[in-house]
Amino acid sequence: MQNTRDKNYTEWYQEVISGADMAENSPVRGCMVIKPWGYGIWERIKTILDRRIQETGHENCYFPLFIPLSFFVKEAKHVEGFAKEMALVTHSRVRIDGTEVKLEGELEEPLVVRPTSETIIADSFSRWIKSYRDLPVLVNQWANVVRMEMRPRMFLRTTEFLWQEGHTAHATAAEALAEAKTMFDVYVELATGPMAMPVVTGEKIETERFPGAVATYTFEAMMQDGKALQAGTSHFLGQSFAKAADIKFQNKEGGLEHVYTTSWGVSTRLIGALIMTHSDDDGLRLPPAIAPSQIVIVPILKDEKDTAAVMAFCEKLKSLLIGKVALGEGLRVKIDTRDRKSQDKRWDWIKKGAPLVVEIGPRDMEKGEVCVVNRMNIKEKQFLKLESFAEGAADQLETMQKDLYAQALSYRDKNTRTDIKDFAEFKAYFGKKADFLPKGGAGFVRAYWCGDPESLKVLDEMAVTVRCIPFEQNPKPGICVLTGKAATQEVIFGRSY
């Protein structure tokens, strides 16, 4: 790779994506074409998460891409939060006459291209829910959304992206709050387990909440440039959307009440999180639980007379591996049969982040051996007997999964400051926007904050925000790092994507 994390982190990130052949920019600014390897990673995330979503009692469904603008207007806080990002459809036909384009069929009401589905799902809930017997309603959809992004970056901020969004309705605030926390825990399990990504969990401060939410729970990960990435959120929406859409139910006593709702979602931004949490200067590194192919077998075919025997040896290895279990699932094994030089194929898979790459040539076959490259250390090749590798492959993958998490956790902990006590130290640490170094120049600061929104204005020149109020708090009071006033809660400060 031409760029490294130290040399140019932004360009390194783009190089990892192109080198792994994950995605490319589309003709529409801010949109991307997700290629098979990139989409395979998303499908792994989707498969794991969808299983947990359904295990927790939710059903998948689908709601329309187009939403009447009036639905957003009903919920003033919601439209205020999305107004600048929304794409509108205003006409139904286009007439092209040479180079002249005319719009025809103006719609009576503009349609919003789905930026999120609270409003249209609330409309459906208002018809579905009549009695306490209809509750709770627990639904989820896998879909695409559109938010007109001014500063796009693949897998981090794109005009169109893929996600899942869960929406639920409940009879009581306590039930809805418990639901929001349950799904939040599911997300954290995904991040810290299959994704091997340590996170800080907590609640957003009022000014950072999802538009219309009573409480927003977030999990924040530290990328290798010290910046935070909001990886996913879960929202307790109270009754705001229910009142806007008039979602009422008859309670057991015969009275009418508004329901309490939640929403929660994660997106293809998780792929960006994976890239920036684990990758190195040779390209992508994938946790084995997420890799579409965990073991890639590369035949070395230099002479046609050896082809049949080498391929048979590769198939034998695959058959020995298939059926073995690592990380709770059967191994995913691929033989690369492309008509390319073996060294080029090996390097392709290293850049793609395949956990184990196995090369097999005529001499290896004669010795009954395989040459194994572990993505954690590509400079060290292992020459193992066929059966020995097959027996130990699952253990290698499980060790790699743990090691990736340990590396990321160590980086985060080393770059989290808990000893900064006043604003002078705080400002010296973060400096101004222009002072930020690509790697190691800043990270998280955990410190006391008094809770006064006005005090946050001093953060603007440093491009720093409050990432969350961590769930785990120091029971002792302290002094606000920004104002010097008495404070009772600690927060995480940091720069973010």
C-alpha positions, 0 to 999 in steps of 0.5 A: 500500500502507498499510504500507511496509518501514520503517513495519511490515515484518510488515504490509507482507509480508502486504500484498504477498501480498494485493495480489498475490492470491497466497494467503489464510488458510484456515478452519484456523489455520495453513493457507493457500489458494494462489491461481493467481498464487501457485501459478504461482510455485511451479510455476515453481520446481518446473519448474526444480528438477524438471528439475535433480533428474531430470538428476542421476539421480533419479526421482520417486515418491510415499509415503503421507501417513499414517505409523505412529507406531511408525516414528518411535519407532524413530528416537529422535532423529528423533521427538524433533525432530518430536514437538511438531509432529506431527499424529496420526490416532487414529480412523477415523470420526465420528458427528454427532448434532445438535451432539454429535460422537463419535469412533468406530473407534479405531485400533490404532496412531495414524498421523502425518500426514507431517511428513517421510518419512525413516521411511516411505521407510526402511521401503520401502528395507529391502524394495527393497535387498538387494544392492550391485547395488540401489544407489544408490537415488535418489528424490524426491517432490513432496508436502505435509507437516504440522507443527503451527505455533504462530506461522504466517505465510503462505509462511514457517511454515504448518501445511501446506506444499508441498515436495519431499523427496529420499531416497537410499541408498548403499553408502559414506559417501563416496558419500552425502556426495557426493550430499548436496553435489551436491543442495545445489549444485543448490539454490544454483544455483536460488537464485542463478540463477532466484531472483536471491537471493544466499545464504551457504552452509555447514554447520549447527552440531551443535545446529542439525542436522536430527534424526538427521543427521550433517551438515546443509548450509544456504543462508541468505538475508538478507531486507530487514529484516536477518533470515536465512531458511533457504531449504533444506537437504541432509542426510548422514544416515549410517547412523542411519535405516538401522540403525533400519529395518534397511536392509542390503545384501550387499556384493561380498565377501558380507558384510552392511552398513547403507546410508548415506542422505541427504535434502534438500528445499525448500518453498513457503518459497522464495516467502516468500524471494522476497517479502522479498528483492525486493519494494518498497513498491509490492508484489511484484517477481519475477525474470523467470525465476520470473514465471508471466507475464513480459510482460503486455499491457493493452489500453486499451478505451474505445470499442467501435469501437476494440476489434477493432483494439486487440485485433488489435494486442495479438495482433500484439505477442504473436505477435512476442514468442512464440518469442523466448528470454530466460534460456534459455526462450521468453517467457511472454506474457499479454493481460489481457482482463478487463472492468476499467479499464486503469489498475486492471489495470496496477496489479494487475500491478505489485502482482503483480510482472509484470516488464513491463506493456505498455499499448496504446490506440487512439492507441498503435496509430495511432502503431505504439507501445506504452507499457511499464512496467518493474517495476524503475522503475514511474514511468518509462514507455517509449514504443517502436515495436512492433517495437523493443519486441518485439526488445528485450524479452528483453534487458530481462528479462535485465537485470532478472534481473541487476539484482535479484540485484545489488540484493539482494547489495548489501543483504546485503553492506552489512548484514554486519559482519565487524569485530566482535571481542568480545562487548561490540561484539556485544551493542551491535550486536544489543541485546536482542530488543525493540531490533530495528528492522524494517529496518536494525536488524541483519543478519549478523555474521561472526565467530570462534566457539570451538565450545562449545555452552554459550557460545551461551546468551548469545544467547537474550536477543538472539534471535540464533542461529548460522546456519551455518559458512560453507564459505569460511573464513579460514585464520588462527585468531582469537578467539571473539567470545562468549568471548574464547577461541582459535577456528579457525572463523568462523560467521554470527550473525543473527536469523532467521525 
